[in-house]
Amino acid sequence: MRLDQVKTIGMLGGGVMGGGIAQILSIAGYNVVVRDLNDELVENTRGEVFEGKWGMKNAVVRGKLAADACEAAMARVSFTTDLKDLANVDFLIEAIPEKLELKQSVFKELDEIVKPDAIFASNTSGFVIQEIARDVSDARKQRFVGMHFSNPVPVMKICEVITTPQSTPETVEAAVGIAEKAGRVVAMVKDTPGSYGFIFNRIFAAARREADKLVEEGIATKEDIDKAMIHGRNWPVGFYQQRGGIGKQW
Ligand SMILES: NC(=O)c1ccc[n+]([C@@H]2O[C@H](COP(=O)([O-])OP(=O)(O)OC[C@H]3O[C@@H](n4cnc5c(N)ncnc54)[C@H](O)[C@@H]3O)[C@@H](O)[C@H]2O)c1
């Protein structure tokens, strides 16, 4: 599946990440089919995407999205509880809970249902993509990548694209192109068995461990660590206290 052939994207899971990803993709012009487990969950997602704090209508109020673009984007998103409604999507992004066995079994099921040339992507926070793709066909393994967005998706610009040795250049191009079309900045990551986590989470966790060590050793207070990072390194927020920086970007 080439980038220019991708018209409809399936979003598996309409939680915190799935709703945000569905939103940016529909604003980018893609038809999006969001699948969650029951009607209540689907209605929650619809509420978040359309009316939520980071949702489309608020984006209009904040002057980030034109009213007619909002209406058009809303019309491009549909919601379902039926996995079979994903059968004809061109590209599928999974954002279900971070449980390896769950992701493996759902992808196995989807491999049977979704058309053979569609590309699969996982928004895992850190699992090895080759392990998530373990039970899909060899042909699908070539059309499998990671796409790691950051929360809240409408605000945070990064998308790490994780490529495996099997991912074809066309697959990688499609993932990168979709992310860029949706206004993301792409950072490439090599899928590596034996590791967990990609770039920004691993570096953030390392810095957080060091900050906690400074507190434990009595060298600095949490408040002073936040002050040092916000004013010494221009971080929008510190580890220990939210300073409202994120909201100002959107
Ligand atoms: N929350 C974050 O900050 C964040 C950031 C980056 C990546 N991630 C990753 O994104 C993924 C989703 O995280 P989240 O925070 O959105 O979780 P979440 O719990 O908010 O949402 C997960 C959704 O998936 C649904 N679900 C479960 N099984 C399903 C199935 N078989 N089909 C369709 N829907 C199903 C659940 O009902 C739920 O609505 C995880 O892998 C997580 O590690 C999370």
The ligand as an SDF file (V2000), in Angstrom:
LIG
                    3D

 44 48  0  0  0  0  0  0  0  0999 V2000
   -1.5770    7.3720   27.4700 N   0  0  0  0  0  0  0  0  0  0  0  0
   -0.3640    7.7460   27.0420 C   0  0  0  0  0  0  0  0  0  0  0  0
    0.2210    8.7330   27.5170 O   0  0  0  0  0  0  0  0  0  0  0  0
    0.3110    6.9600   25.9350 C   0  0  0  0  0  0  0  0  0  0  0  0
    1.3050    7.6000   25.1660 C   0  0  0  0  0  0  0  0  0  0  0  0
    1.8890    6.9130   24.0960 C   0  0  0  0  0  0  0  0  0  0  0  0
    1.5110    5.5880   23.8460 C   0  0  0  0  0  0  0  0  0  0  0  0
    0.5630    4.9730   24.6300 N   0  0  0  0  0  0  0  0  0  0  0  0
    0.1930    3.5920   24.2970 C   0  0  0  0  0  0  0  0  0  0  0  0
   -1.0320    3.6400   23.5620 O   0  0  0  0  0  0  0  0  0  0  0  0
   -1.7940    2.4600   23.8280 C   0  0  0  0  0  0  0  0  0  0  0  0
   -3.1620    2.8700   24.3460 C   0  0  0  0  0  0  0  0  0  0  0  0
   -2.9930    3.6490   25.5070 O   0  0  0  0  0  0  0  0  0  0  0  0
   -4.1660    4.5800   26.0720 P   0  0  0  0  0  0  0  0  0  0  0  0
   -3.5450    5.3950   27.1250 O   0  0  0  0  0  0  0  0  0  0  0  0
   -4.8810    5.2180   24.9490 O   0  0  0  0  0  0  0  0  0  0  0  0
   -5.1050    3.4720   26.7500 O   0  0  0  0  0  0  0  0  0  0  0  0
   -6.6460    3.6210   27.1270 P   0  0  0  0  0  0  0  0  0  0  0  0
   -6.8880    2.6010   28.2030 O   0  0  0  0  0  0  0  0  0  0  0  0
   -7.0350    5.0310   27.3510 O   0  0  0  0  0  0  0  0  0  0  0  0
   -7.3890    3.1390   25.7880 O   0  0  0  0  0  0  0  0  0  0  0  0
   -7.3540    1.8320   25.3140 C   0  0  0  0  0  0  0  0  0  0  0  0
   -8.6910    1.5770   24.6370 C   0  0  0  0  0  0  0  0  0  0  0  0
   -8.6120    0.3410   23.9270 O   0  0  0  0  0  0  0  0  0  0  0  0
   -9.8700   -0.2910   24.0580 C   0  0  0  0  0  0  0  0  0  0  0  0
   -9.7200   -1.7010   23.7060 N   0  0  0  0  0  0  0  0  0  0  0  0
   -9.2670   -2.7320   24.4480 C   0  0  0  0  0  0  0  0  0  0  0  0
   -9.2680   -3.8530   23.7030 N   0  0  0  0  0  0  0  0  0  0  0  0
   -9.7280   -3.5120   22.4660 C   0  0  0  0  0  0  0  0  0  0  0  0
   -9.9630   -4.2240   21.2550 C   0  0  0  0  0  0  0  0  0  0  0  0
   -9.7210   -5.5220   21.1530 N   0  0  0  0  0  0  0  0  0  0  0  0
  -10.4440   -3.5410   20.1890 N   0  0  0  0  0  0  0  0  0  0  0  0
  -10.6970   -2.2080   20.2650 C   0  0  0  0  0  0  0  0  0  0  0  0
  -10.5030   -1.4910   21.3860 N   0  0  0  0  0  0  0  0  0  0  0  0
  -10.0200   -2.1450   22.4560 C   0  0  0  0  0  0  0  0  0  0  0  0
  -10.2960   -0.0120   25.4900 C   0  0  0  0  0  0  0  0  0  0  0  0
  -11.6740   -0.2080   25.6630 O   0  0  0  0  0  0  0  0  0  0  0  0
   -9.8630    1.4520   25.6170 C   0  0  0  0  0  0  0  0  0  0  0  0
  -10.8960    2.3430   25.2460 O   0  0  0  0  0  0  0  0  0  0  0  0
   -0.9700    1.6350   24.8090 C   0  0  0  0  0  0  0  0  0  0  0  0
   -0.1940    0.7070   24.1160 O   0  0  0  0  0  0  0  0  0  0  0  0
   -0.0850    2.6860   25.4820 C   0  0  0  0  0  0  0  0  0  0  0  0
    1.1100    2.1430   26.0130 O   0  0  0  0  0  0  0  0  0  0  0  0
   -0.0520    5.6400   25.6470 C   0  0  0  0  0  0  0  0  0  0  0  0
  1  2  1  0
  2  3  2  0
  2  4  1  0
  4  5  1  0
  4 44  2  0
  5  6  2  0
  6  7  1  0
  7  8  2  0
  8  9  1  0
  8 44  1  0
  9 10  1  0
  9 42  1  0
 10 11  1  0
 11 12  1  0
 11 40  1  0
 12 13  1  0
 13 14  1  0
 14 15  2  0
 14 16  1  0
 14 17  1  0
 17 18  1  0
 18 19  2  0
 18 20  1  0
 18 21  1  0
 21 22  1  0
 22 23  1  0
 23 24  1  0
 23 38  1  0
 24 25  1  0
 25 26  1  0
 25 36  1  0
 26 27  1  0
 26 35  1  0
 27 28  2  0
 28 29  1  0
 29 30  1  0
 29 35  2  0
 30 31  1  0
 30 32  2  0
 32 33  1  0
 33 34  2  0
 34 35  1  0
 36 37  1  0
 36 38  1  0
 38 39  1  0
 40 41  1  0
 40 42  1  0
 42 43  1  0
M  CHG  2   8   1  16  -1
M  END
$$$$
